Structure formats: C-alpha cells, structure tokens
C-alpha cells in the first residue's frame, strides 16, 4: 500500500466510543489519530455540593466492571481528607474484595475478547461443542473463573458491582465468615484452570515491542493494588498525594479525553498489568511465583501483548492471595469510624484493572464536597496506544488493508481499554489519495 485513508468510526465493546483515523501518502503514515469520543460524563461536577459520605457510591457508577476500583479510590480520598485511619480488618477486607475484582475483570477481558485472537476466530461464538477442543475447554474455564471472582466480591462487600457494604471509615455490614471455607475450596480448585490460561497467553507469540515508560504502584511489603508509591522506568518514586503535580495534561484536539505525559525521558507512558508485573513480580504471592516461575521469565517486557499474560498472572496471584486471607481472617464486629467533618483535601490512588486510578476530593468544614477530580487509566494510556499504532503502521504498510485493520484491533485490545476491549471495528473506509 502506497497511499490511502483508513477510517474506523467506532470500536465496539468498550465503555464509550473510540475510533481510529490513519492517513497514508507515498508509502508513509502522514497522520494517525486514536480518538476517544465521549470520555467526559461530568461525574466530578455532579458530586460538588454533596455530602462526602454519599460520593463513593455515586462515583462507583463511573464504570460498571471497575465499580470497586472507583469506590475504593473515592473512599480512600475522603478518608485522607478527614484524617480517618482505618482498621487492619478493613484493610484486609478491601484487599480481598480487590482480589475478586481483578479475577473477574481480567477473566472478562482475556477470555471473551482476546481469546478469539489467540484461537484465530472472530468471536467466542465460533468456538465449537467438542469438549476435547482447547477453545471449548478455555471458554468453560472462563465461566468458572469469572463467576468465582464475582462470588469473592459478593461475599466480601455485598456485590461485584456497586457494592453496598464499604463506606467511609469501614463497612456498613461485615461479611459472614461461615461463607469463607466454601470460597477457599473453590479457589483451590480453580488454580489449575488459571494456570492453563497463563500457559495459553505465554505460548501466544504476538509481538509489538516499543520502548515505553511504565508506571504503577509499588509497595515494598507486598504486591498491593491499593497502597504504595508511584514508580516509573526512570526510577522516580512519587507519593500518591504528589502524583497529579508530576503529570502534564496534553490537549488532544480530536479526542474528548485529555492525554498525559509524566517524565522528561519518555514522550508517553503505560499503566496496567504489564507495568505492575514488570516492577512488582518479586512481590507476587510466593505460591504463585513457585508454580509459574518459567512463565515469569519474560518480565520485564516491552511487548504490549504481554499485558494479556500479565493479567493472567495477576489472576493467579489474586486467587492465592485470597486463599491466604480467607484462611487467617477473623471477623470482629466493627463499626465504621466516624469523625466530625473538617475542611480538607485527600487523594486516593489505586490500581484499577487497567492501571493507575486517581481520585482527589476537597471538602469544607461541613463535609460538603467543593472540588473533585478523577484521572482514569485509559486516558493515561491514550498517547501510548496511539504511538504503538504509529509504529505498527510505519513498519507494516506493505500489508493488505484488512491485515492492518485486524492487527490494529489486537493492539488496542491488548491495553484492555476502559470497560473491556474492542472485539471488532464497526466500519472501515478506504480512500485513495
């Protein structure tokens, strides 16, 4: 191909609308635009003037599949603004709920949207009924894994989506410990199926290598999705409270989402599972590291497709972490910690399934929200996605347009943007210049 336009109006099966426009002239990419078309929904404006106690439940509606991540980021920000120190039991329960979130969310992405790429089919609907076929086996694994992730969060916080138990200062209702032993048995049973997924994504040889900056939370004590310092490829360490001051917002005229740059060394950065495993594989659960050691040798990696493998690794870590917590956790009848409201500012940073999620709240002395800000992972990954696509098109313009389109889909899917990933492009227009 020497010249032409590729326009993909809508990418389906993501939270919101995105597209891709590529202009090629004389065998070179003249312009490439990854467009996020409806990013702003004004949640942060809607909570202004509201009591802070009501905000977390409302803000969890930003995303259905990542509801727990937004809920906990908001709660953390409010607790810091009010100088509330939560108990060890609350910390463990939030960690357990987060394990359930990651198991369920990663399984949704890996099996329902990436597995067809691995198998060379269009969708999971094309998987046959032969019980000996690997596609059939993996699809039924996915049902078991996703269901169990939801069950962990159901037991711990009352629901997998828009959970009713967590609140500022603790929990409105504590989980029933009588439900823990059956969960442990199911988690033990699922390990073999999760390891099969890790092997599958390890053996998939898709590759796109580009030298990106990586960023994630790191806790020196454990593999932690909720608490830690923000670290990046240059060795910089930034506290959660300072994170926003190190970001530079970039206006992208053709996109509804702001882009972000962080370091002076790299022009973009990547957040998500690949960043987390690149920096934190030494902190994975000991049992996880022992049983999949050969698959961990590829990390650190600059191959964006290894984000899928990293997600599969995180599922096993969360299974093993949940087993440990459920074996040792003793539930006491704790009530949420309450204090008279004060004027304050707080920041909550957590690792959502797709990467660093930032919530900031500012309150007055009556507990009313006067300012709120949210930065989501997909907005942070936007520039990196676009630059990965530029590299792919620059290196592969000799290929047929249908091949270019399909491979662009896979690259976008590898990031697991927003709710899930693009399964198909709705429309492709090709015009010769």
Residue pairs with C-beta under 8 A, 6 or more apart in sequence:
1 24
1 27
1 397
1 398
1 399
1 400
1 401
1 404
2 24
2 26
2 27
2 397
3 24
3 25
3 26
3 27
3 432
3 433
4 24
4 401
4 430
4 431
4 432
4 433
5 21
5 22
5 23
5 24
5 429
5 430
5 431
5 433
6 20
6 21
6 22
6 24
6 401
6 404
6 405
6 428
6 429
6 430
7 19
7 20
7 21
7 22
7 427
7 428
7 429
7 431
8 19
8 20
8 21
8 405
8 408
8 425
8 426
8 427
8 428
9 19
9 426
9 427
9 429
10 17
10 18
10 19
10 425
10 426
10 427
11 17
11 18
11 19
11 20
11 409
11 412
11 422
11 425
11 426
12 422
12 423
12 424
12 425
12 426
13 113
13 419
13 420
13 421
13 422
13 423
13 424
14 417
14 418
14 419
14 420
14 421
14 422
15 63
15 64
15 65
15 418
15 419
15 420
16 36
16 37
16 38
16 39
16 418
16 419
17 36
17 37
17 38
18 34
18 35
18 36
18 37
18 412
18 417
18 418
18 422
19 34
19 35
19 37
20 32
20 33
20 34
20 35
20 389
20 408
20 412
20 425
21 31
21 32
21 33
21 35
21 254
22 29
22 31
22 32
22 33
22 389
22 393
23 29
23 30
23 31
23 32
23 433
24 30
24 393
24 397
24 433
25 433
27 397
28 394
28 397
29 390
29 393
29 394
29 397
32 386
32 389
32 390
32 393
33 254
33 255
33 386
34 255
34 382
34 385
34 386
34 389
34 412
35 254
35 255
36 255
36 256
36 257
36 378
36 379
36 382
37 255
37 256
38 256
39 255
39 256
39 257
39 379
40 256
40 257
41 62
43 58
43 59
43 61
43 62
43 374
44 372
44 373
44 374
45 372
46 58
47 54
47 55
47 58
47 59
47 369
47 372
48 369
48 370
48 371
48 372
49 368
49 369
49 370
50 58
50 368
50 369
51 367
51 368
51 369
52 78
52 81
52 82
52 168
52 341
52 361
52 363
52 367
52 368
52 369
53 78
53 167
53 168
53 367
55 74
55 78
55 361
55 369
55 372
56 70
56 71
56 74
56 75
56 78
56 166
56 167
56 168
57 71
57 162
57 164
59 70
59 71
59 74
59 359
59 374
60 67
60 68
60 70
60 71
60 74
60 162
60 163
61 67
61 70
61 162
62 70
62 374
62 376
63 69
63 70
63 376
63 418
63 419
64 161
64 419
65 104
65 105
65 108
65 161
65 353
65 419
65 420
66 101
66 105
66 352
66 353
66 354
66 357
66 419
67 160
67 161
67 162
67 163
68 97
68 98
68 100
68 101
68 153
68 157
68 160
68 161
68 163
69 98
69 101
69 350
69 351
69 352
69 353
69 357
70 352
70 357
70 359
70 374
71 162
71 163
71 166
72 94
72 97
72 98
72 166
72 226
72 348
72 350
73 348
73 349
73 350
73 352
73 357
73 358
73 359
74 348
74 359
74 361
75 166
75 167
75 168
75 348
76 226
76 346
76 348
76 349
76 350
76 359
77 346
77 347
77 348
77 359
77 360
77 361
78 84
78 168
78 346
78 348
78 361
78 363
79 85
79 86
79 168
79 169
79 346
79 348
80 241
80 344
80 346
80 347
80 348
81 342
81 344
81 345
81 346
81 361
81 362
81 363
82 168
82 339
82 341
82 342
82 344
82 346
82 363
83 339
83 342
83 344
84 168
84 169
84 337
84 339
85 337
86 169
86 170
86 337
87 170
87 334
87 337
89 329
89 331
89 332
89 334
90 170
90 171
90 334
91 226
92 325
92 329
93 156
93 157
93 171
93 174
93 175
93 329
94 166
94 226
95 224
95 225
95 226
95 321
95 325
96 152
96 156
96 322
96 325
96 326
96 329
97 152
97 153
97 156
97 157
97 163
97 166
98 225
98 226
98 318
98 350
99 152
99 318
99 319
99 321
99 322
99 325
100 149
100 150
100 151
100 152
100 153
100 154
100 156
100 160
100 318
100 322
101 149
101 153
101 160
101 353
102 149
102 225
102 314
102 315
102 318
102 353
103 145
103 146
103 148
103 149
103 152
103 315
103 318
103 319
103 322
104 145
104 146
104 149
104 150
104 153
104 160
105 149
105 353
106 273
106 311
106 312
106 314
106 315
106 353
107 142
107 145
107 146
107 149
107 315
108 146
108 420
109 308
109 311
109 353
109 416
109 420
109 421
110 142
110 197
110 201
110 308
110 311
110 312
110 315
111 124
111 138
111 139
111 141
111 142
111 145
111 146
111 197
112 124
112 142
112 420
113 413
113 420
113 421
113 422
113 423
114 201
114 308
114 413
114 414
114 421
115 124
115 135
115 138
115 139
115 142
115 200
116 122
116 123
116 124
116 126
116 423
117 206
117 410
117 413
118 200
118 201
118 204
119 127
119 134
119 135
121 127
121 135
122 424
123 423
123 424
124 139
127 133
127 135
127 136
127 139
128 135
128 136
129 136
130 136
131 137
134 200
137 196
138 196
138 197
138 200
141 193
141 194
141 196
141 197
144 190
144 193
145 190
145 193
145 194
145 197
145 315
148 186
148 187
148 190
149 160
149 318
150 160
151 183
151 186
152 183
152 187
152 322
153 159
153 160
153 163
154 160
155 175
155 176
155 179
155 180
155 183
156 165
156 175
157 163
157 164
157 165
157 166
157 171
157 175
158 164
158 165
158 173
164 172
164 173
165 171
165 172
165 173
165 174
165 175
166 172
167 336
168 336
169 336
169 337
169 338
169 339
170 334
170 335
170 336
170 337
171 334
171 336
172 336
174 331
174 333
174 334
175 331
177 329
177 330
177 331
180 326
180 329
181 326
183 322
183 326
184 323
184 326
184 327
187 319
187 322
187 323
187 326
188 323
190 319
191 291
191 316
191 319
191 320
194 312
194 315
194 316
194 319
195 291
195 292
195 316
197 312
197 315
198 292
198 295
198 309
198 312
198 313
198 316
199 295
200 312
201 308
201 309
201 312
202 295
202 298
202 309
204 305
204 308
204 309
206 305
206 410
207 303
207 305
208 303
208 304
208 305
208 388
208 391
208 392
208 411
208 414
209 302
209 303
209 304
210 302
210 304
210 387
210 388
210 391
211 266
211 302
212 233
212 266
212 268
212 269
212 270
212 302
212 384
212 387
212 388
213 232
213 233
213 234
213 262
213 263
213 265
213 266
213 268
213 269
213 270
214 232
214 233
214 269
214 270
214 271
214 274
214 275
214 278
214 279
214 300
215 230
215 231
215 232
215 233
215 262
215 269
215 270
215 271
215 275
215 355
215 356
216 230
216 231
216 271
216 272
216 275
216 276
216 278
216 279
216 280
216 351
216 355
216 356
217 224
217 225
217 226
217 227
217 228
217 229
217 230
217 231
217 276
217 349
217 350
217 351
217 356
218 224
218 228
218 229
218 230
218 231
218 279
218 280
218 283
219 227
219 228
219 229
219 283
220 228
222 283
223 276
223 280
223 283
223 284
223 285
223 317
223 321
224 283
225 350
225 351
226 350
226 351
229 237
229 238
229 239
229 240
230 237
230 238
230 239
230 240
230 243
230 349
230 356
231 237
231 238
231 279
232 262
232 263
232 269
233 263
233 265
233 266
233 269
234 263
234 265
234 266
236 246
236 263
238 246
240 347
240 348
240 349
241 347
243 347
243 349
243 356
243 358
244 347
244 358
244 360
244 373
244 375
246 262
247 260
247 261
247 262
247 375
248 260
248 261
248 262
249 258
249 259
249 260
250 258
250 259
250 260
250 261
250 383
251 258
251 259
252 258
252 259
252 382
252 383
255 382
257 378
257 379
257 382
258 379
259 379
259 380
259 382
259 383
260 269
260 375
260 379
260 380
260 383
261 267
261 268
261 269
261 383
262 269
263 269
267 383
267 387
268 383
268 384
268 387
269 380
269 384
270 304
270 355
270 381
270 384
271 354
271 355
271 356
271 377
271 380
271 381
272 307
272 310
272 353
272 354
272 355
272 377
272 381
272 415
272 416
273 307
273 310
273 311
273 313
273 314
273 353
273 416
274 301
274 304
274 306
274 307
274 310
275 355
276 310
276 314
276 351
277 284
277 296
277 299
277 300
277 310
277 313
277 314
278 299
278 300
278 301
278 310
279 300
281 289
281 296
281 299
281 313
284 296
284 313
284 317
285 316
285 317
285 320
285 321
285 324
287 320
288 313
288 316
288 317
288 320
289 296
291 316
292 313
292 316
295 309
295 313
296 313
298 306
298 309
299 306
299 310
304 388
304 411
304 414
304 415
305 410
305 414
307 414
307 415
307 416
308 414
311 353
311 416
341 363
341 365
341 366
341 367
342 363
342 365
343 363
343 364
343 365
344 362
344 363
345 360
345 361
345 362
345 363
346 360
346 361
347 358
347 359
347 360
348 358
348 359
348 360
348 361
349 356
349 357
349 358
349 359
350 356
350 357
351 357
352 376
352 377
353 416
354 376
354 377
354 378
354 381
354 415
354 416
354 417
354 418
355 377
355 380
355 381
356 375
356 377
356 380
357 374
357 375
357 376
357 377
358 373
358 374
358 375
359 372
359 373
359 374
360 371
360 372
360 373
360 374
361 369
361 371
361 372
362 369
362 370
362 371
362 372
363 369
363 370
364 370
376 418
378 415
378 417
378 418
381 415
381 417
384 415
385 411
385 412
385 415
385 417
388 411
389 408
389 411
389 412
392 407
392 408
392 411
393 404
393 408
396 403
396 404
396 407
397 404
399 407
401 428
401 430
405 425
405 428
408 425
409 422
409 423
409 424
409 425
412 421
412 422
413 421
413 422
413 423
414 421
415 421
